[in-house]
Amino acid sequence: MNLFSQLFIGLLIFISPTLFAKQATCLDFSFEPKAIEQHIAAGKYRESHYPAAGKEIEFSFSPDLSFEQYIQYSYQLIESKNPRAELPCPIYSKTFNQLATVNSWPKEPTIAQLIAPFELAQPDTKKAVLLIHGLTDSPYSYHDLAQFFYQQGFTVRTLLLPGHGTAPSALRHVSYRDWQLAAKYGIERTVRDFDQVYLGGFSTGGALIFDYFMHKDTIDKKIAGLFMWSPASKAKSDMAWLAQYVDYIPFVDWIDLSMDADFAKYESFPYNAAAQVHSLMSRIVGENASSKRKMHDIPLFLVASEHDQTIETKQTFVLVDEWQQGKVSANDDPSRFVFYGDKDSIPEAIQQSISVINPTCETNPLCEKIVDIAHTATTNSPENPHYGVLGQYRNCEHYIKDIALFSACKTNEGVVKGELTEENLANIKVMQRLTYNPHYQAMLTSLKGFIAAIE
């Protein structure tokens, strides 16, 4: 969209306020081409609210502060800075329903309630799992898995990484060190509170967990195992490497500007976010990673896709191989690798050191009209009310610079779902990026086996 078009649309918005009347719910978006251009130009949900002077909400991330205090802080942060925090959002996940009962919330969810960090507390459990979301995501990405872990007897905790839960502009000013501080708090507070602790991370959340342990000489014996979904190891695109330099150019802030229609995940994406995750990944694997990293003997449950177009899966192989510390046999190791793709693409050394589980679509009806498992799919159930088979949301951000295709992706019937490989985009006229895992139930079965092998 050129500068003239942006100015014209801005004027149109100014003289026609009814185009942007107050939304009734979080789902009220028009995906007609003209409306899409208007929403992108307006950037209504792109900028965070800024509290008045002296009213900035802060949290020290001291492990002396309780997790309840952390949750209270996070709610206050979201409500003060997210421009649509109190907007009704009729997404009734099982986790929301459980939290609503415990907290005596009204029956209709708000965005703040769906994206805030949470705790599902067991009455007398001594074990817990802490789950850390990915870049641009929110704790909503764990509403499905939280139910699984709770049913297995865990108290479930989630974090909200700094720069998240408000608006995409917050990622223009965040540092990966802020994420490290939050992860350190969550891990060490949970270790204080429970006798047995598991840690789980999706994408950037996984990188933060690896980073925490790789830069510690010793680990607490309470740490029982790690769950990793598509852990961030290296960006598939070189933009993350370039972003650290582009971010220094004045007035060049955004890789992508979008509608920001997804209440649970940012869609507009600043250069600084890519630069920070690149710096984080460089600490844990690759040519620039320190030789002083520590590879601890903590059982690992890993989920990854061969066709992931956000993270370079070959670099994830390197990370797994290093973490497994050259183990030559998987027979006595509970670690497991759930891999969506051609098993033969996994290096032989890894196949020997960790049990590989390789689901296929041959007998899975949920695979119909799905081509390859996307990075965005691994943690979500097909029954997820927002991202699942019947969910209203469609991930079409790959078409954001072509409004006609973007609109078709959002509105056409029978759109194919999958990962954004060059081959798929060339051969499929309109494709939605997959946002749920068709092998979700099989993954849960593998998770049960992993936990049982440890306990």
N, C-alpha and C positions, 0 to 999 in steps of 0.2 A: 504494500500500500504506500503510495507516494505522499509527500508532505502536503500537497494540495488536498488530497483526499482526506487526510487526517484532519486538516483545518476545517474542511467542509462539514465533515461528520461532527466535529466538535461544535461548530456553529449550529448544526441541526439539533444536537442534543440540548444546546443552550436555549434555543427558541421553541423546542418541543419537549418540555419536561415529561409529558405523558408517555413518551417512548421508554422512559426509565422510571416508571412508577414503582412504588415499593413492592418488592416481591412478597407473595403470599407464603411461599415455602422455598426451601433450598433447591427444589427441583424445577422451578418455574423459569425455564429458559426457552427462547425461540431459536431454532437453528436454521431459519431462513437466511439466505446469503446477506441480505441487507442488515438484518438484526445482528448477525455475527460480526460484521464490520463495525457496527455501532458499538457493540460491547467491547471489542478489542480496543477501539480508539478511546472509549471512555475509561477503561481500566478501573472500573468501579470497585473491584475487590483486590486490586493489585497492591495498593498502598495500605500499610498499617496505620491505625489510629495512634496518636502519640499523646500520652497522658499530660496533664498540666504540670508545670514546674513544681517540683517537690512531691509529686505523686507517682513517680516512677516505681514500678513494682520490681523488687529484686529478691534474689535468693542466693545465699552464699555457697550452696552445695557442700556444706560441712556435713560429714557423716554423723555428727552429733544431732543433726536435725532429723526428726522422724519422717517416715514416708508419708504419713498423714499430713504433716506440714507441707511437704513437697507438693502433694496433690492440691491442697488449698491454694498454694502459691500459683500453680499452673492454671487453675480455674480463673483466678483473678487476672493473670496475665492475658489469657485468651479473651476474657470478657472486656478487658480494657483496651485491647489492641486489635482484635479481629473485627472488621467492620460489619460482619453478619453473625456474630457469636450467638445472639439471641433469636435468630431467625428459626422458625419452626422447620423441622426436617423429618418427615415421616418415614424414617428408615428404622424398622423395628428388628434389630439384630437380637439374638438371644442374650448377648452380653449386655446390651442396653437394658433389656427387660429385667435382667438380674440386678443390675446396678440401680435401676429405677425403684425396684422393690426395697432394696437395702437402704437407699437414701431417701425414700419417700418422695421421689420426683413426680411431677405431673405426668400423665400418660403420654403426651406428645413430646417427642424428643426435640431438643434444640441442637444446633450445630456444636455449641460448646460442649454439651454432654457427650456427643458422639466422638469428638476428636481429642478430648482431654485424656491425660494419663489416668490409669485406674488401678485399683487393687480388688481382686476377687479373693476374699479371705476365707480360708477354711477355719472351722472352729478350733481344732486342736492339732493342726498339722505341724510337723517339724521340717517340712521341705517346701521349697518355693522355686519358681522360675521367674526370671526377669527377662522381658522381651524389649528389644530396642529396634525401632523402625528405621526405614531408609530415608535417603535424601528426598526432600519435597513431600514426604508422607506424613502421617500422623498415627497415633495409637489405634485409630480405627482399623488399620491394616491387620491388627491382631484380634479383632472381635471374634473371628472364627476359631483360631487356634487357642485362644484363651479358654473357650468352652471345653476343648479336648483336654487341655492340661488340668483344668479344674476337675473334670470327671476322673482324672487319674490320681486325684488326691493332693494336687499342688495348690498352694496359694499362688496366685498369678499377679505379677506386677508389670506395668509398662512405664516407659519413659517418654517424655516429649523433649526432643533435642532442641537446643537453643536455635532461634530463627524460624521455628515451625509453629503451626497452630494459630498463626495470626494472619499474615498476608505475604505474598512472594517477596515484596520489597525488603522484608526482614533479613532475607538471605544475602542482600547486598552488603551487609555490614558484619556478618558473623565470621568467626574463625573456627577452624577445626579444633583448636585448643579449647574453645567453649564446649564443643561436643565431647571432647575428652574429659573435661571437668564433670559434665553431667553423667557420663558413663561411669566414671570413677565413683561418683556419689552413689549411683544406683546399685552398683556391684557391692561396694563396701558396706552400705547401709543394709542391704539384703543379707550379706554374710553375717552381719551382727545379729540380725533378727531371727535367723533360721539355722538349723543344724546341717541341712543338706541343700545345696543351691545348684540349680542349672541356669545357664545363660543362653539366650537365643537372640539372634540378630538377622535382619533382612538387609542385604546390600550394604549400605554404609553402616548400619547397625552392627553387622557382622564384622566389618573392618575395625570398628571401634573396640569390639571385644578382643579380637586377635591382637590389636595394638596394645591394649591394656596388659595382656599376659606376656607378650613378647618383650616388653620393657620392664618386667619384674623378675628379680632373681629367684624368688620363691613364690609359691602359691598357697593359699589357705586350703587345708585338707577338706574343708566343707564343700569345695567346688567339685561337683560330681560329673558334669558333662556339658558339652556345648551343642547347641542347635544352630545351624547356619543355612539360610536360604539365599542362594545367589549372592554370596559374600562379595563385596567390592574388592577386587584385586588389581584391575587395570581397566580403564574405560575402553570400550570398543572403538569409540571415536577419538581421534587425536585432539578434539576440541578441548578436552580437559587439560591437556598439556599446554595448549596455546592460551587457554583462558587466563592463566596466571599473568600473562603479559598483556593481553587485550584489556584486562581489568584495570590496568594502570592508565589507559587512554581516557581522558576526560570526556564525560557525557556519553560514553559507550558502556552501557550497563547491562543490556539484556541480550541473551542468545535468542530467546523466543518470547514474544508477547502473545498471550492467548486470552480466551474469554474468562478463564478461571471459574468455570462452571462446576467443577468438582469440589464439593464442600470438604472432602476428606484429604485432598492432595493438591498441592500447587500445580498449576499448569504453565504459568509464565515462569521463565527460568533465567536468572542472572548469571553473568560470567563469573562472579565471585564464588557462587556455589560450586561450579565446576572446578575452579582453581583450588578451593579448600578440600574437596574430596580427592583431587589429584595429590595434594600434599599428604593427606592421610594415607592413601594407598601406597605412596612411595615409601612410607615408613615400615610397611609390613612385608612387601614382596617386590622384587625387581632389582635392576642394576643399582639403584640408589639406596636400597635398604641397608641398614647397618649390619655388619657382620656380628655385632654384639647382641643381636636378637636372641631371645630364649624360646626354645621349643619345648613346652611342658607336656608331660604325659597325661593329657586330659582327653577322655573319649570324645569323639567327634561324630555328629550326625549332620551330614551335608546334603543339600538338595541343589542341583544345578541343571541347566539346559545347554545342550550343545549349540543351540542356535540363538542364545542370548545376544541381543543387539545393544545392550547397555554395558555389560561387563564382558571382557575378553575371557572366554572359558578356558582357553589354553593357559592363561596366566593363573587361573584358579587351580588348574592341575599342578602347577609349580608350587603354589601355596599349600595345597594338600600334601604333596610329596614331602615338603619341608616339615610340615607339622607332624606328619607320621614318623619323622626322624629315621627314615630309612628302614622301617620295619619290613621284614621280608615275608611275613606270613600273617594273614588275617584271622587265622584259626583261634587265637587266644585273645583277640582284640574285639571289644564290642562295637567299635566304630563302624559306621555304615555310610555309603555314598549312594543316594538316590539320583540316578542320572537319566535325563530325558534326551535321548538321541541315540546315535550309533555307538554301542558299547566299544567297538573296535577303535574308536577315536581316543579312548582313554589310554594313556601310556601303560605298558605292561607292568612297570614297577608299582604303579598305583593300584592296579587290579590285584596284585599280589599282597599289598600291604593293608588293604581295606576291603571289606565286603561290598560289592557293587550290586545294587538293585536296579534293574533296567525295565521299567514298565513299558508296555507297547499299547497301541490303539486297536489291535486286531479284534479284541472282544469287548471293547469299551464303547458303548453307544454315545457317551458324552463327547467322544472325539469327532463326531460328525461335523463337517464344515469347519474343522480346526486344522491349521497347518503349522506345526511346530509350537513348542511351549515357550511363551514369552517371559522375559525377565519380570514383567509386572503380574505374573499369574500364580507364582508358586505358593503363596501363603493363603490365598482366598479359596473358600469352598464354592462349588457350583451353586450352592443354596444361599450364598451371600445376597442379602436384599438390595445391595447397591451395585456390586461388581459381578454378581453371579449370572447364571443363565437367564433368569427372569428380571434381572436388575435393569433399571432405566438407563444407567450410565454407560456410555460407549467411549472408549479411548481412541480418539481420532487425531491426536495432536501432530502426527506425522504429516497431516495434510493442511496444517494451519496457514501455510503460505499460498494455498490454492483453495479459496473459499468455496468454490463449487464442489470440489471433491470432499472438502471438510463437511459441508452440508449433506452431501450424499451419504457419507460414512455415518453421520449422526441419525439420518432419517430413513434411508432405504431399508426395505425388508430383505431378509435372507443374506445379510452381509457376512462374508467369510471372516473368521477370527484366526489370529495366529501371531507369529513374530515377524518383525519388519526386516526380513532379510532382503537383499537386492533381488534375489530370484523371485520371492513371493510378491514383492511390489511390482516387479516387471510382468508377472504372469496373471495377477489378480487385479481386476479393474478397480474394485473398492474393497478395502480390508480394514477391519477393526482390530486394534491390538488386543490380544487376549488378556483378560483381567481375572480369570479364575483358573484353577487347576483341575483339569478333567480327571487326573489321577489322585485327587485329594484323599479319598477314602483309603486307597492303597498306601499312600504316604503315611496316614495315621496308623495303619497296621504296622508299618515299618518302624514308626516312632515308638509304638508300644513294645515291640521286640527289643529295640535299643535300650529303652528304660529298664525293661525286665532283665536284660543281660548285665546291666550295671548294678541293679539293686538285689 
